[in-house]
Amino acid sequence: MEEKMNITHHYDEEADILYIDFGSNEPCFTEDIDGVVMLEIGWFSKLPRGIKVIGPKAHHMKSFNFQLIIRKCRDLLRNQAKQIENQESYLQEFLKNKFKELALS
């Protein structure tokens, strides 16, 4: 069964910033998407962890480019999957050898 993300949000009226969080406590860095939308990316996982929208009221935004954000998130997820795939044979060999060592000791 597919698990849903625990998405929460908070609007800081004083700063005019909309925070959207994907439910991770991982430290993040921010990548500027278009000067208004910032994507929070996990420092270790390199996965999307949230979105900041700077000045939605000041920019009179009724909506923003959802497709651009989703495309960027999808690219990050694909890149992560490629990295895992590239390491898969190494990890299998490492685990096999480590379990052999443990069985012999």
DRENSEKOL-116993 format. One line per field, with one value per residue (C-alpha): residue in three letters; x negated, y, z. Coordinates in Angstrom, 1 decimal, decimal comma, m for minus. Layout:
r = c(ALA/...) .
x = c(X/...) .
y = c(Y/...) .
z = c(Z/...) .
! end
This chain:
r = c(MET/GLU/GLU/LYS/MET/ASN/ILE/THR/HIS/HIS/TYR/ASP/GLU/GLU/ALA/ASP/ILE/LEU/TYR/ILE/ASP/PHE/GLY/SER/ASN/GLU/PRO/CYS/PHE/THR/GLU/ASP/ILE/ASP/GLY/VAL/VAL/MET/LEU/GLU/ILE/GLY/TRP/PHE/SER/LYS/LEU/PRO/ARG/GLY/ILE/LYS/VAL/ILE/GLY/PRO/LYS/ALA/HIS/HIS/MET/LYS/SER/PHE/ASN/PHE/GLN/LEU/ILE/ILE/ARG/LYS/CYS/ARG/ASP/LEU/LEU/ARG/ASN/GLN/ALA/LYS/GLN/ILE/GLU/ASN/GLN/GLU/SER/TYR/LEU/GLN/GLU/PHE/LEU/LYS/ASN/LYS/PHE/LYS/GLU/LEU/ALA/LEU/SER) .
x = c(0,0/m1,3/m2,2/m1,1/m3,5/m2,8/m2,5/m2,0/m2,1/m2,5/m2,0/m4,1/m2,0/m4,7/m7,3/m4,9/m6,3/m4,4/m6,2/m5,2/m6,9/m7,1/m7,5/m11,2/m13,5/m16,6/m18,7/m18,1/m19,6/m17,5/m17,6/m16,0/m13,6/m12,4/m13,2/m9,9/m9,7/m12,5/m12,9/m14,1/m16,5/m17,7/m21,3/m22,1/m19,4/m19,3/m15,5/m12,8/m11,8/m9,7/m8,9/m9,1/m7,1/m8,5/m6,0/m2,9/m0,7/m3,2/m3,4/0,4/0,0/3,2/1,1/m2,4/m4,1/m3,3/m4,7/m8,1/m8,3/m7,0/m9,5/m12,3/m11,2/m10,9/m14,5/m15,9/m14,1/m15,3/m18,9/m18,7/m17,4/m20,3/m22,8/m21,3/m21,2/m24,9/m25,9/m23,6/m26,2/m28,9/m26,5/m25,5/m29,1/m30,0/m27,1/m27,8/m31,4/m30,6/m28,1/m30,6/m33,2/m30,7/m29,7/m33,3/m34,1) .
y = c(0,0/3,4/5,6/9,3/12,1/13,9/17,4/20,3/24,0/27,3/30,8/33,5/36,6/39,0/37,7/36,8/33,3/30,1/27,1/23,6/20,7/17,1/15,7/15,2/16,4/16,1/19,3/21,0/23,4/25,6/25,7/28,8/27,7/31,0/33,7/33,2/29,5/27,7/24,0/22,5/19,6/17,1/17,6/13,9/12,2/14,9/14,4/17,1/17,9/21,0/24,2/27,9/30,5/34,0/36,8/35,2/38,1/40,7/39,0/38,7/35,0/33,0/30,0/29,2/26,9/23,6/21,7/23,3/22,2/18,7/18,3/19,4/17,0/14,2/14,9/14,8/11,4/10,0/11,1/9,4/6,2/6,2/6,6/3,7/1,6/2,4/1,2/m1,8/m4,4/m3,0/m3,2/m6,7/m7,9/m6,0/m7,6/m11,0/m10,8/m9,3/m12,0/m14,7/m13,1/m13,0/m16,6/m17,7/m15,9) .
z = c(0,0/m0,9/2,1/2,0/2,9/6,1/4,5/6,8/6,2/8,1/6,8/8,5/8,0/9,3/7,0/4,2/3,7/3,2/4,5/3,3/5,0/3,8/7,3/7,8/10,5/8,3/8,0/4,7/2,2/0,0/m3,8/m5,5/m8,1/m9,6/m7,1/m5,2/m4,7/m2,8/m2,6/0,7/0,0/2,6/3,3/3,5/1,5/m1,3/m1,4/m1,4/2,2/1,7/m0,1/0,9/m1,1/m0,5/m0,5/m1,8/m0,7/m1,9/m5,3/m5,4/m6,1/m6,4/m7,5/m8,6/m11,1/m9,5/m12,5/m12,1/m8,5/m9,2/m12,0/m9,8/m7,0/m9,6/m10,9/m7,4/m6,7/m10,1/m9,3/m5,9/m7,5/m10,0/m7,2/m5,3/m8,4/m9,2/m5,7/m5,6/m6,8/m4,4/m1,5/m2,3/m2,5/0,7/2,6/1,3/2,4/5,8/6,5/5,5/7,9/10,7/10,1/10,3/13,5) .
! end
